[in-house]
Amino acid sequence: MSTSGDYPPPSYRNGVDADRLRSLRTFTHVLYALYAVYWLTGGISVLVAIILNYLKRDEALGTPYEQHFTWQIRTFWLGLAGHLIGGVLIFVLVGIPILWAVAIWTLYRIIKGWLYLYDNKPLHNPRAWF
């Protein structure tokens, strides 16, 4: 019991923060899963994921998961740009390798981010290309 008269006791306050962090960690796993299955859903799951990223971004501020949110949002926008460029250039056959490269790059970023999250490691530069 705390003798300083603090209420709630420090252990209780830490428990609330731990619950919030645990919830954000689980939510971030769900977002990575939504990004990972975008090939199977025709892109619908990635639209849900990006909307959720923006809706919950403020809750992640100042937590270790803020970097993951930035990483996911950046993956979405850069991947979308790559898909649009590849889609336009598909008529001159250059688009096909571009679309493949974007798909592999996106998969790489999903796997890297998810592994860092699983290992509870921070993404040192969430604005990096790789």
N, CA and C atoms as an extended XYZ file, in Angstrom:
390
Properties=species:S:1:pos:R:3:atomname:S:1:resname:S:1:resid:I:1 pbc="F F F"
N         0.844       -1.178        0.000 N   MET     1
C         0.000        0.000        0.000 CA  MET     1
C         0.883        1.232        0.000 C   MET     1
N         0.514        2.206       -0.782 N   SER     2
C         1.280        3.442       -0.885 CA  SER     2
C         1.079        4.285        0.361 C   SER     2
N         2.167        4.754        0.924 N   THR     3
C         2.072        5.571        2.132 CA  THR     3
C         2.024        7.056        1.816 C   THR     3
N         2.199        7.423        0.556 N   SER     4
C         2.214        8.831        0.192 CA  SER     4
C         0.813        9.405        0.019 C   SER     4
N        -0.211        8.576        0.101 N   GLY     5
C        -1.575        9.051       -0.028 CA  GLY     5
C        -2.036        9.174       -1.471 C   GLY     5
N        -1.217        8.726       -2.427 N   ASP     6
C        -1.635        8.772       -3.830 CA  ASP     6
C        -2.789        7.819       -4.068 C   ASP     6
N        -3.773        8.293       -4.784 N   TYR     7
C        -4.871        7.420       -5.184 CA  TYR     7
C        -5.230        7.746       -6.614 C   TYR     7
N        -5.382        6.769       -7.438 N   PRO     8
C        -5.160        5.350       -7.187 CA  PRO     8
C        -3.678        5.042       -7.043 C   PRO     8
N        -3.378        3.920       -6.412 N   PRO     9
C        -1.976        3.538       -6.234 CA  PRO     9
C        -1.264        3.447       -7.583 C   PRO     9
N         0.058        3.672       -7.618 N   PRO    10
C         0.800        3.634       -8.884 CA  PRO    10
C         0.606        2.337       -9.662 C   PRO    10
N         0.506        1.208       -8.972 N   SER    11
C         0.335       -0.054       -9.684 CA  SER    11
C        -0.992       -0.073      -10.449 C   SER    11
N        -2.024        0.530       -9.918 N   TYR    12
C        -3.317        0.597      -10.605 CA  TYR    12
C        -3.212        1.505      -11.830 C   TYR    12
N        -2.561        2.644      -11.665 N   ARG    13
C        -2.407        3.556      -12.801 CA  ARG    13
C        -1.628        2.887      -13.920 C   ARG    13
N        -0.587        2.151      -13.563 N   ASN    14
C         0.191        1.445      -14.580 CA  ASN    14
C        -0.649        0.376      -15.260 C   ASN    14
N        -1.546       -0.250      -14.512 N   GLY    15
C        -2.420       -1.264      -15.087 CA  GLY    15
C        -3.334       -0.695      -16.153 C   GLY    15
N        -3.832        0.512      -15.933 N   VAL    16
C        -4.701        1.144      -16.925 CA  VAL    16
C        -3.908        1.410      -18.197 C   VAL    16
N        -2.693        1.940      -18.070 N   ASP    17
C        -1.853        2.188      -19.232 CA  ASP    17
C        -1.502        0.881      -19.938 C   ASP    17
N        -1.238       -0.156      -19.159 N   ALA    18
C        -0.905       -1.455      -19.735 CA  ALA    18
C        -2.089       -2.009      -20.521 C   ALA    18
N        -3.306       -1.836      -19.998 N   ASP    19
C        -4.496       -2.293      -20.717 CA  ASP    19
C        -4.666       -1.537      -22.031 C   ASP    19
N        -4.435       -0.236      -21.993 N   ARG    20
C        -4.552        0.578      -23.211 CA  ARG    20
C        -3.516        0.134      -24.236 C   ARG    20
N        -2.282       -0.083      -23.800 N   LEU    21
C        -1.231       -0.522      -24.714 CA  LEU    21
C        -1.514       -1.911      -25.271 C   LEU    21
N        -2.014       -2.791      -24.418 N   ARG    22
C        -2.345       -4.145      -24.869 CA  ARG    22
C        -3.448       -4.088      -25.927 C   ARG    22
N        -4.437       -3.246      -25.702 N   SER    23
C        -5.536       -3.085      -26.650 CA  SER    23
C        -5.034       -2.514      -27.981 C   SER    23
N        -4.161       -1.521      -27.911 N   LEU    24
C        -3.602       -0.947      -29.136 CA  LEU    24
C        -2.738       -1.952      -29.883 C   LEU    24
N        -2.009       -2.770      -29.135 N   ARG    25
C        -1.167       -3.787      -29.775 CA  ARG    25
C        -2.035       -4.788      -30.532 C   ARG    25
N        -3.100       -5.240      -29.896 N   THR    26
C        -4.022       -6.174      -30.549 CA  THR    26
C        -4.651       -5.532      -31.778 C   THR    26
N        -5.065       -4.285      -31.642 N   PHE    27
C        -5.680       -3.566      -32.752 CA  PHE    27
C        -4.694       -3.432      -33.918 C   PHE    27
N        -3.426       -3.178      -33.608 N   THR    28
C        -2.414       -3.049      -34.650 CA  THR    28
C        -2.201       -4.384      -35.360 C   THR    28
N        -2.271       -5.494      -34.620 N   HIS    29
C        -2.212       -6.827      -35.247 CA  HIS    29
C        -3.377       -7.004      -36.222 C   HIS    29
N        -4.558       -6.592      -35.807 N   VAL    30
C        -5.743       -6.708      -36.674 CA  VAL    30
C        -5.542       -5.887      -37.952 C   VAL    30
N        -4.981       -4.699      -37.806 N   LEU    31
C        -4.734       -3.865      -38.992 CA  LEU    31
C        -3.754       -4.535      -39.943 C   LEU    31
N        -2.678       -5.119      -39.411 N   TYR    32
C        -1.738       -5.834      -40.284 CA  TYR    32
C        -2.438       -6.995      -40.989 C   TYR    32
N        -3.318       -7.678      -40.282 N   ALA    33
C        -4.060       -8.783      -40.903 CA  ALA    33
C        -4.941       -8.272      -42.035 C   ALA    33
N        -5.599       -7.141      -41.817 N   LEU    34
C        -6.439       -6.562      -42.873 CA  LEU    34
C        -5.601       -6.182      -44.095 C   LEU    34
N        -4.427       -5.625      -43.851 N   TYR    35
C        -3.541       -5.306      -44.977 CA  TYR    35
C        -3.075       -6.576      -45.678 C   TYR    35
N        -2.809       -7.616      -44.909 N   ALA    36
C        -2.263       -8.856      -45.477 CA  ALA    36
C        -3.249       -9.582      -46.379 C   ALA    36
N        -4.525       -9.462      -46.123 N   VAL    37
C        -5.504      -10.208      -46.927 CA  VAL    37
C        -6.108       -9.369      -48.047 C   VAL    37
N        -5.496       -8.224      -48.343 N   TYR    38
C        -6.098       -7.380      -49.366 CA  TYR    38
C        -6.129       -8.062      -50.723 C   TYR    38
N        -5.184       -8.955      -51.006 N   TRP    39
C        -5.201       -9.679      -52.275 CA  TRP    39
C        -6.414      -10.597      -52.359 C   TRP    39
N        -6.840      -11.127      -51.237 N   LEU    40
C        -7.962      -12.065      -51.214 CA  LEU    40
C        -9.324      -11.365      -51.220 C   LEU    40
N        -9.349      -10.106      -50.834 N   THR    41
C       -10.626       -9.390      -50.716 CA  THR    41
C       -10.834       -8.373      -51.835 C   THR    41
N        -9.943       -8.366      -52.811 N   GLY    42
C       -10.064       -7.403      -53.892 CA  GLY    42
C        -9.820       -5.976      -53.442 C   GLY    42
N        -9.123       -5.807      -52.354 N   GLY    43
C        -8.787       -4.484      -51.865 CA  GLY    43
C        -9.728       -3.919      -50.819 C   GLY    43
N       -10.835       -4.585      -50.558 N   ILE    44
C       -11.810       -4.076      -49.586 CA  ILE    44
C       -11.197       -4.009      -48.187 C   ILE    44
N       -10.448       -5.031      -47.799 N   SER    45
C        -9.893       -5.052      -46.441 CA  SER    45
C        -8.890       -3.924      -46.225 C   SER    45
N        -8.154       -3.531      -47.275 N   VAL    46
C        -7.183       -2.452      -47.119 CA  VAL    46
C        -7.904       -1.112      -46.967 C   VAL    46
N        -9.051       -0.968      -47.582 N   LEU    47
C        -9.841        0.254      -47.393 CA  LEU    47
C       -10.346        0.352      -45.955 C   LEU    47
N       -10.792       -0.778      -45.412 N   VAL    48
C       -11.218       -0.809      -44.010 CA  VAL    48
C       -10.037       -0.477      -43.107 C   VAL    48
N        -8.876       -1.055      -43.408 N   ALA    49
C        -7.681       -0.843      -42.579 CA  ALA    49
C        -7.251        0.620      -42.590 C   ALA    49
N        -7.227        1.258      -43.745 N   ILE    50
C        -6.755        2.645      -43.794 CA  ILE    50
C        -7.727        3.577      -43.080 C   ILE    50
N        -9.012        3.301      -43.179 N   ILE    51
C       -10.007        4.108      -42.456 CA  ILE    51
C        -9.793        3.953      -40.952 C   ILE    51
N        -9.605        2.717      -40.499 N   LEU    52
C        -9.364        2.468      -39.075 CA  LEU    52
C        -8.052        3.096      -38.618 C   LEU    52
N        -7.022        3.053      -39.488 N   ASN    53
C        -5.750        3.700      -39.150 CA  ASN    53
C        -5.958        5.179      -38.836 C   ASN    53
N        -6.709        5.848      -39.672 N   TYR    54
C        -6.919        7.281      -39.455 CA  TYR    54
C        -7.837        7.550      -38.265 C   TYR    54
N        -8.846        6.704      -38.063 N   LEU    55
C        -9.757        6.907      -36.932 CA  LEU    55
C        -9.070        6.706      -35.586 C   LEU    55
N        -8.152        5.759      -35.508 N   LYS    56
C        -7.503        5.410      -34.237 CA  LYS    56
C        -6.107        6.012      -34.086 C   LYS    56
N        -5.660        6.768      -35.070 N   ARG    57
C        -4.303        7.299      -35.046 CA  ARG    57
C        -4.029        8.155      -33.804 C   ARG    57
N        -4.984        8.988      -33.410 N   ASP    58
C        -4.793        9.843      -32.229 CA  ASP    58
C        -4.581        9.027      -30.962 C   ASP    58
N        -5.242        7.867      -30.862 N   GLU    59
C        -5.079        7.019      -29.678 CA  GLU    59
C        -3.679        6.411      -29.608 C   GLU    59
N        -3.040        6.264      -30.757 N   ALA    60
C        -1.709        5.665      -30.797 CA  ALA    60
C        -0.596        6.680      -30.566 C   ALA    60
N        -0.927        7.972      -30.593 N   LEU    61
C         0.096        9.002      -30.407 CA  LEU    61
C         0.823        8.812      -29.075 C   LEU    61
N         2.131        8.868      -29.129 N   GLY    62
C         2.935        8.747      -27.919 CA  GLY    62
C         3.142        7.327      -27.437 C   GLY    62
N         2.638        6.365      -28.184 N   THR    63
C         2.830        4.961      -27.814 CA  THR    63
C         3.802        4.320      -28.810 C   THR    63
N         4.295        3.130      -28.506 N   PRO    64
C         5.167        2.436      -29.458 CA  PRO    64
C         4.448        2.093      -30.766 C   PRO    64
N         3.139        2.128      -30.765 N   TYR    65
C         2.362        1.723      -31.935 CA  TYR    65
C         2.130        2.870      -32.900 C   TYR    65
N         2.485        4.075      -32.504 N   GLU    66
C         2.373        5.229      -33.399 CA  GLU    66
C         3.205        4.998      -34.662 C   GLU    66
N         4.398        4.445      -34.488 N   GLN    67
C         5.270        4.169      -35.636 CA  GLN    67
C         4.645        3.147      -36.579 C   GLN    67
N         3.966        2.153      -36.017 N   HIS    68
C         3.316        1.142      -36.852 CA  HIS    68
C         2.174        1.762      -37.654 C   HIS    68
N         1.436        2.665      -37.037 N   PHE    69
C         0.356        3.340      -37.753 CA  PHE    69
C         0.919        4.152      -38.918 C   PHE    69
N         2.015        4.879      -38.671 N   THR    70
C         2.657        5.652      -39.734 CA  THR    70
C         3.139        4.723      -40.844 C   THR    70
N         3.740        3.609      -40.464 N   TRP    71
C         4.242        2.610      -41.418 CA  TRP    71
C         3.096        2.069      -42.271 C   TRP    71
N         1.980        1.731      -41.654 N   GLN    72
C         0.839        1.178      -42.371 CA  GLN    72
C         0.221        2.216      -43.313 C   GLN    72
N         0.054        3.434      -42.832 N   ILE    73
C        -0.537        4.483      -43.661 CA  ILE    73
C         0.360        4.776      -44.858 C   ILE    73
N         1.644        4.846      -44.608 N   ARG    74
C         2.588        5.104      -45.704 CA  ARG    74
C         2.591        3.942      -46.701 C   ARG    74
N         2.503        2.718      -46.211 N   THR    75
C         2.430        1.558      -47.100 CA  THR    75
C         1.200        1.663      -47.995 C   THR    75
N         0.077        2.046      -47.419 N   PHE    76
C        -1.150        2.184      -48.208 CA  PHE    76
C        -0.985        3.205      -49.329 C   PHE    76
N        -0.551        4.425      -48.976 N   TRP    77
C        -0.504        5.499      -49.972 CA  TRP    77
C         0.547        5.247      -51.043 C   TRP    77
N         1.722        4.762      -50.659 N   LEU    78
C         2.749        4.468      -51.656 CA  LEU    78
C         2.343        3.270      -52.518 C   LEU    78
N         1.707        2.280      -51.897 N   GLY    79
C         1.208        1.137      -52.660 CA  GLY    79
C         0.118        1.538      -53.637 C   GLY    79
N        -0.775        2.418      -53.205 N   LEU    80
C        -1.829        2.908      -54.094 CA  LEU    80
C        -1.222        3.656      -55.279 C   LEU    80
N        -0.238        4.509      -55.013 N   ALA    81
C         0.429        5.239      -56.100 CA  ALA    81
C         1.085        4.262      -57.075 C   ALA    81
N         1.754        3.251      -56.544 N   GLY    82
C         2.390        2.250      -57.393 CA  GLY    82
C         1.379        1.475      -58.220 C   GLY    82
N         0.255        1.121      -57.612 N   HIS    83
C        -0.788        0.406      -58.355 CA  HIS    83
C        -1.390        1.277      -59.455 C   HIS    83
N        -1.587        2.547      -59.166 N   LEU    84
C        -2.126        3.453      -60.182 CA  LEU    84
C        -1.158        3.616      -61.347 C   LEU    84
N         0.121        3.801      -61.046 N   ILE    85
C         1.127        3.928      -62.105 CA  ILE    85
C         1.202        2.635      -62.919 C   ILE    85
N         1.245        1.506      -62.225 N   GLY    86
C         1.279        0.218      -62.922 CA  GLY    86
C         0.034       -0.020      -63.748 C   GLY    86
N        -1.126        0.383      -63.215 N   GLY    87
C        -2.378        0.215      -63.954 CA  GLY    87
C        -2.428        1.042      -65.216 C   GLY    87
N        -1.924        2.261      -65.152 N   VAL    88
C        -1.896        3.128      -66.337 CA  VAL    88
C        -0.923        2.579      -67.378 C   VAL    88
N         0.213        2.071      -66.909 N   LEU    89
C         1.249        1.592      -67.829 CA  LEU    89
C         1.043        0.145      -68.277 C   LEU    89
N        -0.019       -0.471      -67.839 N   ILE    90
C        -0.259       -1.867      -68.225 CA  ILE    90
C        -0.494       -2.003      -69.733 C   ILE    90
N        -0.967       -0.928      -70.343 N   PHE    91
C        -1.241       -0.965      -71.784 CA  PHE    91
C         0.030       -0.997      -72.624 C   PHE    91
N         1.142       -0.578      -72.049 N   VAL    92
C         2.413       -0.652      -72.761 CA  VAL    92
C         3.290       -1.770      -72.183 C   VAL    92
N         2.683       -2.649      -71.446 N   LEU    93
C         3.302       -3.845      -70.866 CA  LEU    93
C         4.367       -3.568      -69.810 C   LEU    93
N         4.676       -2.330      -69.534 N   VAL    94
C         5.606       -1.993      -68.460 CA  VAL    94
C         4.883       -2.083      -67.116 C   VAL    94
N         3.576       -1.938      -67.153 N   GLY    95
C         2.786       -1.945      -65.930 CA  GLY    95
C         2.788       -3.275      -65.202 C   GLY    95
N         2.900       -4.360      -65.943 N   ILE    96
C         2.856       -5.690      -65.308 CA  ILE    96
C         4.023       -5.879      -64.339 C   ILE    96
N         5.266       -5.619      -64.749 N   PRO    97
C         6.351       -5.751      -63.765 CA  PRO    97
C         6.250       -4.723      -62.630 C   PRO    97
N         5.721       -3.546      -62.937 N   ILE    98
C         5.537       -2.546      -61.879 CA  ILE    98
C         4.529       -3.052      -60.855 C   ILE    98
N         3.419       -3.610      -61.322 N   LEU    99
C         2.410       -4.144      -60.403 CA  LEU    99
C         2.978       -5.285      -59.566 C   LEU    99
N         3.786       -6.153      -60.166 N   TRP   100
C         4.428       -7.234      -59.417 CA  TRP   100
C         5.383       -6.667      -58.367 C   TRP   100
N         6.162       -5.674      -58.752 N   ALA   101
C         7.113       -5.065      -57.814 CA  ALA   101
C         6.383       -4.404      -56.646 C   ALA   101
N         5.285       -3.719      -56.945 N   VAL   102
C         4.511       -3.068      -55.886 CA  VAL   102
C         3.908       -4.115      -54.952 C   VAL   102
N         3.415       -5.214      -55.513 N   ALA   103
C         2.833       -6.278      -54.687 CA  ALA   103
C         3.891       -6.888      -53.763 C   ALA   103
N         5.075       -7.144      -54.290 N   ILE   104
C         6.155       -7.722      -53.480 CA  ILE   104
C         6.608       -6.724      -52.424 C   ILE   104
N         6.749       -5.445      -52.800 N   TRP   105
C         7.143       -4.403      -51.856 CA  TRP   105
C         6.117       -4.272      -50.729 C   TRP   105
N         4.838       -4.301      -51.086 N   THR   106
C         3.772       -4.207      -50.085 CA  THR   106
C         3.819       -5.399      -49.140 C   THR   106
N         3.967       -6.587      -49.696 N   LEU   107
C         4.060       -7.791      -48.872 CA  LEU   107
C         5.261       -7.697      -47.931 C   LEU   107
N         6.391       -7.236      -48.444 N   TYR   108
C         7.587       -7.061      -47.615 CA  TYR   108
C         7.296       -6.132      -46.433 C   TYR   108
N         6.658       -5.006      -46.693 N   ARG   109
C         6.381       -4.038      -45.629 CA  ARG   109
C         5.388       -4.581      -44.614 C   ARG   109
N         4.409       -5.339      -45.071 N   ILE   110
C         3.452       -5.940      -44.139 CA  ILE   110
C         4.170       -6.946      -43.239 C   ILE   110
N         4.983       -7.789      -43.836 N   ILE   111
C         5.699       -8.809      -43.064 CA  ILE   111
C         6.682       -8.151      -42.093 C   ILE   111
N         7.460       -7.181      -42.573 N   LYS   112
C         8.441       -6.526      -41.710 CA  LYS   112
C         7.754       -5.843      -40.527 C   LYS   112
N         6.725       -5.059      -40.801 N   GLY   113
C         6.020       -4.362      -39.732 CA  GLY   113
C         5.395       -5.317      -38.742 C   GLY   113
N         4.773       -6.363      -39.261 N   TRP   114
C         4.104       -7.329      -38.388 CA  TRP   114
C         5.113       -8.069      -37.513 C   TRP   114
N         6.260       -8.425      -38.082 N   LEU   115
C         7.296       -9.090      -37.278 CA  LEU   115
C         7.842       -8.173      -36.199 C   LEU   115
N         8.045       -6.908      -36.531 N   TYR   116
C         8.499       -5.953      -35.514 CA  TYR   116
C         7.455       -5.820      -34.409 C   TYR   116
N         6.196       -5.775      -34.788 N   LEU   117
C         5.127       -5.699      -33.789 CA  LEU   117
C         5.114       -6.954      -32.928 C   LEU   117
N         5.216       -8.115      -33.555 N   TYR   118
C         5.207       -9.380      -32.826 CA  TYR   118
C         6.356       -9.440      -31.822 C   TYR   118
N         7.534       -8.955      -32.232 N   ASP   119
C         8.703       -8.963      -31.351 CA  ASP   119
C         8.726       -7.775      -30.392 C   ASP   119
N         7.716       -6.941      -30.470 N   ASN   120
C         7.615       -5.748      -29.616 CA  ASN   120
C         8.801       -4.805      -29.816 C   ASN   120
N         9.269       -4.715      -31.068 N   LYS   121
C        10.377       -3.835      -31.396 CA  LYS   121
C         9.829       -2.609      -32.124 C   LYS   121
N        10.440       -1.452      -31.894 N   PRO   122
C         9.984       -0.257      -32.605 CA  PRO   122
C        10.499       -0.242      -34.046 C   PRO   122
N         9.731        0.366      -34.917 N   LEU   123
C        10.194        0.630      -36.268 CA  LEU   123
C        10.991        1.923      -36.185 C   LEU   123
N        12.293        1.852      -36.431 N   HIS   124
C        13.160        2.999      -36.203 CA  HIS   124
C        12.871        4.166      -37.153 C   HIS   124
N        12.503        3.862      -38.370 N   ASN   125
C        12.197        4.914      -39.333 CA  ASN   125
C        10.931        4.526      -40.104 C   ASN   125
N         9.760        4.826      -39.574 N   PRO   126
C         8.528        4.399      -40.234 CA  PRO   126
C         8.279        5.097      -41.572 C   PRO   126
N         9.049        6.119      -41.868 N   ARG   127
C         8.886        6.826      -43.148 CA  ARG   127
C         9.849        6.295      -44.218 C   ARG   127
N        10.632        5.283      -43.884 N   ALA   128
C        11.580        4.704      -44.843 CA  ALA   128
C        10.837        3.909      -45.904 C   ALA   128
N        11.502        3.709      -47.022 N   TRP   129
C        10.915        2.913      -48.108 CA  TRP   129
C        10.973        1.428      -47.784 C   TRP   129
N        11.996        0.988      -47.058 N   PHE   130
C        12.155       -0.440      -46.743 CA  PHE   130
C        12.359       -0.633      -45.272 C   PHE   130
